[in-house]
Amino acid sequence: MSLSRTNFEYIRGLLLRQTAIVLDANKGYLVQARLLPIAKRRGLDTIDQLVAQLQQQQNGRLVEEVVDAMTTNETSFFRDVTPFDELREVVLPELFRRRSTNRRLAIWCAACSTGQEPYSITMLLREHFSSYLDWEIYILGSDISGSALAQARQGCYGDLEVERGLPRNYRDKYFRREGSQWAIAEKCRSMVDFRNINLVGNWPSLPKMDVVFLRNVMVYFEQTTKKQVLSRVRRQMNSDGYLFLGGAETTMNLDDGFARVQCGGFSYYRLRQTRPGTNGSTT
């Protein structure tokens, strides 16, 4: 199916307006691959015809379908391992100590895709911090993709998804086999509130967060957008909260309200006006 250069640029602009995601100029093949199923479902002969329908509608279900198809939903259980080690060994023990009076904890997994990240946190809490499960623990998993969130809410994964990063003992303990799928236990699924949130759109009313996972999403944004998102995230955090970014991401030259805390080979971020913990050094 054909895609003219003009219509490719229209898709790039649509994605930028709707999500702030910058699509490389050489990704015409990606647009064709991801929009081809939508065109076929609508009985269209070319993707250019699909773009013509988009231009006529401007908003509505078709725009949502296209944006959903073009967003990257790459994730896995306990992705990159080290952030979850630091969460278990440093961050959560500190937070449970500091929150011993109000016994509340709020964690946000932004751009969580199909839900493996927040579910990894629920398993970590149940496995290592079971004595705190009577606290008021709020875990938010958000994404812009409706289809990704639908799977996240259902909590069902195929063999390949389960094999990526999930320890076998966790699978056996927290999942059950349902036909060709693995369904996460209700005690984990019920701990996560999944919501459709566009990081560059209007945010709903949210509690102040103690931990924010904003991993591997800012790499798709322009510099100005990165600054705006980090500023909003900072204002959404408690003063002694923690921010986790992807390995290739940083707040440097974007938001000086954050200080990097180095823990071994891994780093996370704290609000600069607070004293860093004793487990690492700030830079």
matplotlib code that plots the C-alpha trace (Angstrom):
import matplotlib.pyplot as plt

x = [0.0, 1.4, 2.1, 3.1, 5.7, 3.1, 0.8, 3.7, 4.4, 0.8, 1.0, 4.2, 2.4, -0.6, 1.5, 3.4, 0.2, -1.5, 1.3, 4.5, 6.2, 8.8, 8.8, 12.0, 11.9, 13.1, 10.2, 7.9, 8.1, 7.0, 3.9, 3.0, 3.4, 1.3, -1.4, -1.9, -4.2, -6.4, -6.7, -7.6, -10.2, -11.9, -11.8, -9.4, -6.9, -4.1, -2.9, -3.1, -6.9, -6.7, -5.0, -7.7, -10.3, -8.1, -8.0, -11.8, -12.4, -9.7, -10.9, -12.7, -12.2, -10.0, -7.5, -7.5, -6.8, -4.0, -2.3, -2.8, -1.1, 1.8, 2.7, 5.5, 4.3, 7.7, 7.9, 8.6, 8.4, 11.2, 12.7, 16.4, 16.3, 18.5, 15.7, 13.7, 16.7, 17.1, 13.4, 13.5, 16.9, 16.9, 13.8, 10.9, 12.6, 13.3, 9.8, 8.2, 10.3, 9.4, 5.7, 5.3, 2.9, 0.4, 1.0, 0.3, 2.3, 1.7, 3.6, 3.0, 4.2, 3.7, 3.6, 3.2, 2.1, 0.6, 1.1, 4.2, 5.9, 3.2, 2.5, 6.2, 6.0, 2.9, 4.8, 7.9, 5.7, 4.0, 7.2, 9.4, 7.1, 4.1, 4.0, 3.1, 0.2, -2.3, -1.1, -3.0, -0.9, -1.9, -0.3, -1.2, -0.4, -1.1, -0.6, -2.0, -2.7, -6.2, -5.4, -2.3, -4.4, -7.1, -4.6, -3.1, -6.5, -7.2, -3.7, -3.3, -0.1, 1.2, 4.1, 6.7, 5.6, 5.8, 9.2, 10.6, 12.0, 9.6, 11.3, 9.8, 8.9, 7.0, 5.1, 4.1, 3.1, 1.4, -0.1, -2.5, -2.7, -5.9, -5.8, -2.9, -2.5, -1.1, -3.5, -2.0, -3.5, -6.4, -4.5, -2.0, -4.4, -6.6, -3.6, -3.2, -5.4, -5.0, -5.9, -5.6, -3.3, -1.6, 1.6, 1.4, -2.4, -4.6, -3.9, -6.7, -6.5, -3.8, -2.3, 1.2, 3.5, 6.3, 7.8, 7.4, 8.6, 8.9, 11.2, 12.0, 9.4, 11.2, 13.5, 10.6, 10.1, 11.6, 13.7, 11.0, 8.5, 10.9, 11.3, 7.5, 6.9, 9.6, 8.4, 4.8, 6.1, 8.2, 5.2, 3.3, 5.9, 6.2, 9.3, 11.1, 10.0, 12.0, 12.0, 13.2, 14.1, 15.3, 19.0, 19.4, 17.4, 18.4, 17.1, 20.5, 20.0, 16.2, 15.1, 17.5, 14.9, 16.2, 19.4, 20.8, 21.6, 24.1, 23.8, 26.4, 25.9, 22.4, 21.0, 17.7, 16.5, 15.4, 14.0, 17.0, 15.7, 15.8, 18.8, 19.9, 19.8, 22.9, 22.9, 24.3, 25.9, 24.2, 25.6]
y = [0.0, 3.4, 6.3, 9.6, 11.8, 14.5, 12.1, 10.7, 14.2, 14.6, 11.4, 12.8, 16.1, 14.3, 12.2, 15.2, 17.2, 14.4, 12.8, 15.0, 12.0, 12.9, 10.3, 10.2, 11.3, 7.9, 5.9, 5.7, 1.9, 1.9, 4.1, 1.7, -1.4, -0.1, 1.6, -1.1, -3.2, -0.1, 0.6, -3.0, -3.1, -0.1, -1.6, 1.0, 0.3, 2.6, 4.2, 7.5, 6.9, 6.4, 9.7, 11.4, 10.1, 11.3, 14.8, 14.8, 13.7, 15.6, 14.0, 10.9, 7.2, 7.0, 9.5, 7.4, 4.2, 5.8, 7.3, 4.0, 2.1, 4.5, 4.5, 2.1, -0.4, -1.9, -3.2, -6.3, -7.6, -6.2, -4.5, -3.8, -5.5, -2.8, -0.2, -2.8, -3.9, -0.3, 0.1, -3.0, -2.4, 1.4, 3.4, 1.4, 0.8, 4.5, 5.4, 2.9, 4.4, 8.0, 7.3, 5.3, 8.0, 8.4, 4.9, 6.0, 5.4, 6.5, 5.1, 6.2, 4.1, 6.6, 5.3, 1.8, 0.2, -3.2, -3.1, -5.2, -2.4, -1.7, -5.4, -6.0, -3.5, -5.3, -8.6, -7.0, -5.5, -8.8, -10.7, -8.4, -6.0, -8.1, -6.5, -3.2, -4.4, -3.0, 0.5, 2.7, 1.9, 3.5, 2.3, 4.2, 2.8, 5.2, 5.2, 7.0, 3.7, 2.4, -1.1, -1.4, -0.3, -2.8, -5.6, -4.2, -4.1, -7.6, -8.7, -11.5, -12.3, -14.7, -17.1, -14.8, -11.8, -13.9, -15.3, -11.8, -10.9, -12.7, -15.2, -18.6, -18.7, -15.4, -16.8, -19.9, -17.8, -14.9, -16.1, -18.9, -20.5, -19.7, -21.4, -19.9, -17.0, -16.3, -14.3, -12.3, -13.0, -10.8, -9.8, -8.1, -6.9, -5.1, -3.1, -1.1, 1.7, 1.9, 5.2, 6.8, 9.8, 11.8, 13.2, 16.3, 16.6, 17.5, 15.4, 14.3, 15.1, 12.8, 12.4, 13.5, 10.8, 9.2, 7.3, 8.0, 5.6, 7.6, 5.2, 5.1, 7.6, 10.9, 9.6, 10.2, 13.8, 17.1, 19.1, 21.5, 18.8, 16.9, 20.1, 20.5, 16.9, 16.9, 20.2, 18.8, 15.5, 17.4, 19.3, 16.1, 14.5, 14.7, 16.7, 13.5, 11.5, 9.5, 9.6, 6.7, 7.4, 5.0, 4.3, 6.7, 9.5, 12.3, 15.5, 17.2, 20.5, 19.9, 20.5, 21.7, 20.9, 17.3, 16.0, 12.7, 10.1, 7.5, 4.0, 1.6, 1.4, 2.8, 6.3, 7.8, 11.4, 13.3, 16.8, 19.1, 20.9, 17.7, 16.1, 13.0, 9.7, 8.1, 5.4, 7.4, 10.6, 13.5, 15.1]
z = [0.0, -1.0, 1.3, -0.3, 1.3, 1.9, 3.8, 5.7, 6.9, 7.9, 10.1, 11.6, 12.4, 13.8, 16.1, 17.3, 18.0, 19.8, 21.8, 21.3, 19.9, 17.3, 14.4, 12.5, 8.9, 7.7, 9.4, 6.4, 6.5, 10.1, 9.3, 6.5, 8.6, 11.5, 9.6, 7.0, 9.3, 9.9, 6.2, 5.5, 8.3, 6.7, 3.2, 1.8, -1.0, 0.1, 3.2, 1.4, 1.4, 5.1, 5.5, 3.4, 5.9, 8.8, 7.2, 6.9, 10.5, 12.3, 15.6, 16.7, 16.7, 13.6, 15.0, 18.2, 16.2, 14.3, 17.4, 19.2, 16.3, 16.1, 19.8, 20.9, 23.5, 24.5, 28.0, 30.1, 33.6, 35.9, 32.9, 33.2, 36.7, 38.5, 39.0, 40.8, 42.9, 44.0, 44.7, 46.9, 48.6, 49.0, 48.0, 49.6, 52.9, 53.2, 52.2, 54.6, 57.4, 56.6, 56.0, 59.3, 60.7, 57.9, 56.4, 52.9, 49.7, 46.1, 43.1, 39.5, 36.5, 33.6, 30.1, 31.5, 28.2, 28.8, 32.6, 33.3, 35.2, 37.8, 38.1, 38.8, 41.6, 43.1, 43.1, 44.7, 47.4, 48.1, 48.1, 50.2, 52.1, 53.0, 56.5, 54.9, 52.7, 55.3, 54.4, 51.9, 48.9, 45.6, 42.4, 39.2, 35.8, 33.0, 29.2, 26.1, 24.3, 24.8, 23.5, 25.8, 28.8, 27.9, 28.2, 31.3, 33.0, 32.0, 33.2, 30.7, 28.9, 26.4, 26.9, 25.3, 27.4, 30.6, 29.7, 29.3, 32.7, 35.0, 37.4, 37.1, 40.8, 40.5, 37.5, 39.5, 42.5, 41.0, 37.7, 36.7, 33.3, 31.3, 27.9, 26.0, 28.4, 31.8, 34.1, 37.0, 40.4, 41.4, 44.6, 42.3, 39.6, 42.2, 43.5, 40.3, 39.0, 35.2, 33.6, 30.2, 30.6, 27.9, 29.4, 27.2, 27.7, 30.6, 33.7, 36.0, 39.7, 41.2, 44.6, 45.4, 44.3, 46.4, 43.4, 39.7, 37.0, 33.8, 32.0, 28.3, 27.1, 27.0, 24.3, 21.9, 22.9, 21.7, 24.2, 25.0, 25.7, 27.9, 30.0, 30.3, 31.3, 33.9, 35.4, 35.7, 37.2, 39.7, 40.9, 41.2, 43.5, 47.3, 48.3, 49.3, 46.4, 43.8, 40.0, 37.9, 34.3, 31.5, 31.2, 28.3, 29.9, 32.2, 33.8, 33.1, 31.1, 31.3, 34.9, 37.6, 40.3, 40.3, 41.7, 40.5, 43.1, 42.1, 43.7, 42.3, 38.6, 38.7, 39.3, 40.2, 40.9, 44.0, 44.3, 44.8, 47.9, 50.0, 51.5, 49.6, 51.3, 52.8, 50.3, 47.4, 46.3, 44.4, 41.3]

ax = plt.figure().add_subplot(projection="3d")
ax.plot(x, y, z, "-o")
ax.set_aspect("equal")
plt.show()
